Amino acid sequence: MSAPEGYFTVYHGSLSVNVPRSLFKGTLAKVDAKEADSFYELVRSRYPWITRNSFDVMMDKARTEYLRIRDEETGGISTSRRLASEGDKKGAISHLREHLEEDPEDADAWMELGKLLCEIGNTAEGYKAINEARKHY
């Protein structure tokens, strides 16, 4: 059974919880504290034995899963942008290259790779990646 629109499922022990995507904000998927507190109260109303610590562990799992899902949905671009925003542009480039090995026709990933290569000063390779992207649009 899949989660409803706008949610994804996280497993905490034998418990499965549909977590709203709206809990996470920005490239780094930071947890919106106000929404998380409301969600905690909802979870506690259904499962009164869940402690705050257990909920926090579940939210850590949820954030990890959310980042994985976003990366899958964006063809590696989400993680690449997160890495770049953290100052790891080489890691971002490497992540995109790994994705492109599996999906060499992903125009958006080629374009993102080209942009990052140009940003680090490797314009020749960056332009090649941008031209590759144009072939796939």
Phi, psi and chi 1 to 4 in degrees:
 res  aa     phi    psi   chi1   chi2   chi3   chi4
   1 MET       -  128.2 -178.0  175.1 -173.2      -
   2 SER   -94.0  160.8   64.5      -      -      -
   3 ALA   -72.4  152.2      -      -      -      -
   4 PRO   -65.0  163.9   -4.3    9.0      -      -
   5 GLU   -52.8  132.8 -176.7   73.2   27.6      -
   6 GLY    86.6    4.1      -      -      -      -
   7 TYR  -130.4  164.1  -68.1   79.2      -      -
   8 PHE  -142.7  157.2   60.5   96.8      -      -
   9 THR   -96.5  135.1  -56.3      -      -      -
  10 VAL  -123.4  139.8  170.7      -      -      -
  11 TYR  -106.1  130.9  -61.4   93.0      -      -
  12 HIS  -129.1   97.9 -174.5   65.9      -      -
  13 GLY    66.2 -128.5      -      -      -      -
  14 SER   -91.3    0.7   62.0      -      -      -
  15 LEU   -90.8  132.0 -178.0   67.4      -      -
  16 SER  -113.1  132.3   64.8      -      -      -
  17 VAL  -128.0  131.7  177.6      -      -      -
  18 ASN   -84.5  115.5  -69.2  -31.7      -      -
  19 VAL  -101.2  130.2  178.3      -      -      -
  20 PRO   -71.1  134.0   17.6  -21.5      -      -
  21 ARG   -61.7  -26.1  -72.1  175.9  173.5 -116.4
  22 SER   -65.7   -9.6   61.9      -      -      -
  23 LEU   -70.1  -19.6  -70.7  176.4      -      -
  24 PHE  -111.7  135.5  -55.4   96.3      -      -
  25 LYS  -125.8  141.6  -54.5  -66.5 -178.2 -151.9
  26 GLY    74.4  179.1      -      -      -      -
  27 THR   -60.5  -34.4  -54.1      -      -      -
  28 LEU   -87.6   -0.8  -59.3  176.5      -      -
  29 ALA    54.4   49.6      -      -      -      -
  30 LYS   -71.3  144.2  -65.9 -163.9  177.6 -147.5
  31 VAL   -79.2  128.9  175.5      -      -      -
  32 ASP   -75.4  109.7 -178.3  -55.3      -      -
  33 ALA   -59.3  -41.5      -      -      -      -
  34 LYS   -64.6  -45.8 -168.0  172.8 -174.4  177.4
  35 GLU   -67.8  -34.7  -72.3 -164.0   39.0      -
  36 ALA   -65.6  -39.4      -      -      -      -
  37 ASP   -64.0  -41.4  -73.5  -18.7      -      -
  38 SER   -63.7  -41.5  -64.6      -      -      -
  39 PHE   -65.4  -38.9 -175.4   58.0      -      -
  40 TYR   -58.8  -45.2  173.0   64.5      -      -
  41 GLU   -62.5  -39.1  -66.6  -55.6  -39.7      -
  42 LEU   -63.9  -46.3  175.0   68.0      -      -
  43 VAL   -61.8  -44.7  169.8      -      -      -
  44 ARG   -63.0  -33.0  -73.3  -92.7  -53.9  163.7
  45 SER   -68.4  -29.0   71.9      -      -      -
  46 ARG   -91.4  -32.8  -66.1  179.7 -177.1  171.4
  47 TYR  -132.1   80.2  -48.5  102.9      -      -
  48 PRO   -62.6  -16.3    7.2  -11.1      -      -
  49 TRP   -81.5   -8.3   60.0   86.3      -      -
  50 ILE   -72.6  121.3  -62.8  -72.3      -      -
  51 THR   -86.5  167.6   64.7      -      -      -
  52 ARG   -61.8  -40.1 -174.2   63.5 -162.4 -151.3
  53 ASN   -62.4  -44.2 -174.3   53.2      -      -
  54 SER   -62.2  -41.0  -68.4      -      -      -
  55 PHE   -62.5  -43.2  178.5   78.0      -      -
  56 ASP   -62.5  -39.2  -69.5  -16.0      -      -
  57 VAL   -63.6  -43.6  168.9      -      -      -
  58 MET   -62.3  -38.8 -175.9  178.6   66.7      -
  59 MET   -68.5  -33.8  -71.3  -56.6  -64.1      -
  60 ASP   -63.2  -43.4  -73.8  -16.8      -      -
  61 LYS   -62.6  -41.1  -71.4  179.6 -174.3  177.7
  62 ALA   -63.1  -42.3      -      -      -      -
  63 ARG   -63.6  -43.6 -179.1  177.9  177.5  -86.4
  64 THR   -60.7  -44.3  -60.2      -      -      -
  65 GLU   -67.0  -40.1  179.9   64.8    3.2      -
  66 TYR   -60.3  -45.5  176.9   74.9      -      -
  67 LEU   -62.5  -39.9  -71.4  168.6      -      -
  68 ARG   -63.9  -44.3 -173.0 -160.2   62.7   75.9
  69 ILE   -63.9  -45.7  -69.6  167.5      -      -
  70 ARG   -61.9  -39.5  -83.4 -166.6   34.6 -149.2
  71 ASP   -63.5  -43.1 -168.5   54.0      -      -
  72 GLU   -63.5  -43.4 -175.2  178.2  -69.7      -
  73 GLU   -67.6  -29.0  -69.3  171.5  -12.9      -
  74 THR  -102.8   10.9   63.7      -      -      -
  75 GLY    61.1   39.2      -      -      -      -
  76 GLY    88.6  -11.4      -      -      -      -
  77 ILE   -67.7  -39.1  -67.8  172.7      -      -
  78 SER   -58.7  -50.5  177.8      -      -      -
  79 THR   -66.4  -38.7  -64.1      -      -      -
  80 SER   -60.4  -44.3  174.9      -      -      -
  81 ARG   -66.6  -37.2  -73.9 -176.8  178.2  160.3
  82 ARG   -64.0  -46.5 -180.0  175.4   51.9   81.3
  83 LEU   -60.7  -43.7  -70.0  168.5      -      -
  84 ALA   -63.2  -40.5      -      -      -      -
  85 SER   -67.4  -23.6   74.7      -      -      -
  86 GLU   -87.8    2.4  -66.4  170.9  -16.4      -
  87 GLY    92.6    5.4      -      -      -      -
  88 ASP  -103.8   69.2 -174.6    6.9      -      -
  89 LYS   -67.5  -34.2  -71.3 -172.5  179.3 -179.9
  90 LYS   -65.7  -39.2  -71.2 -175.4  179.9 -173.5
  91 GLY   -64.5  -38.1      -      -      -      -
  92 ALA   -64.2  -42.8      -      -      -      -
  93 ILE   -64.4  -44.2  -70.8  166.6      -      -
  94 SER   -61.3  -41.6  175.5      -      -      -
  95 HIS   -62.1  -44.0 -174.7   74.5      -      -
  96 LEU   -65.2  -40.5  -76.4  170.4      -      -
  97 ARG   -61.9  -39.4  -74.9 -174.4  168.9  144.9
  98 GLU   -62.0  -43.2  -73.5  174.7   17.8      -
  99 HIS   -63.3  -41.9  166.9   71.8      -      -
 100 LEU   -69.2  -22.8  -73.0  165.8      -      -
 101 GLU   -64.6  -35.4  -75.8  177.9   11.1      -
 102 GLU   -86.5  -29.2  -66.9 -170.5   22.0      -
 103 ASP  -136.5   75.8 -174.0    3.5      -      -
 104 PRO   -69.7   -4.7   23.2  -30.4      -      -
 105 GLU  -103.8   13.1  -64.7 -177.9   10.2      -
 106 ASP   -80.4   97.3 -174.4  -21.2      -      -
 107 ALA   -61.1  -41.2      -      -      -      -
 108 ASP   -63.5  -39.8  -66.2  -32.3      -      -
 109 ALA   -67.3  -39.3      -      -      -      -
 110 TRP   -61.9  -42.3  -81.2  111.5      -      -
 111 MET   -64.8  -43.6 -170.3   62.0   76.1      -
 112 GLU   -63.1  -40.7 -170.2   72.3   15.8      -
 113 LEU   -61.7  -45.5  176.9   61.9      -      -
 114 GLY   -59.9  -43.2      -      -      -      -
 115 LYS   -61.0  -46.1 -177.8 -176.3  112.9 -166.9
 116 LEU   -65.7  -41.1  -75.6  167.3      -      -
 117 LEU   -61.7  -40.9  -72.3  165.8      -      -
 118 CYS   -64.7  -39.0  -72.3      -      -      -
 119 GLU   -62.7  -31.3  -75.3  177.1    9.3      -
 120 ILE   -91.9    4.7   66.2  164.9      -      -
 121 GLY    95.7    2.6      -      -      -      -
 122 ASN   -95.8   67.0 -169.0  -15.2      -      -
 123 THR   -67.8  -36.4   54.0      -      -      -
 124 ALA   -60.1  -49.0      -      -      -      -
 125 GLU   -69.2  -34.5 -166.0  174.6  -13.3      -
 126 GLY   -61.4  -44.9      -      -      -      -
 127 TYR   -65.7  -35.6  -69.5  145.3      -      -
 128 LYS   -61.8  -42.6  -74.9 -180.0 -174.8  177.4
 129 ALA   -65.5  -40.4      -      -      -      -
 130 ILE   -64.0  -41.8  -69.6  168.0      -      -
 131 ASN   -64.4  -35.3  -73.4  -31.0      -      -
 132 GLU   -64.4  -39.9 -173.6   64.8   30.4      -
 133 ALA   -59.9  -43.0      -      -      -      -
 134 ARG   -61.8  -30.5  -70.1 -177.9  176.7  144.7
 135 LYS   -65.4  -25.6  -67.4  177.1 -171.5  176.6
 136 HIS  -103.4   -0.1  -58.6  -70.2      -      -
 137 TYR   -83.6      -  -84.0  119.4      -      -
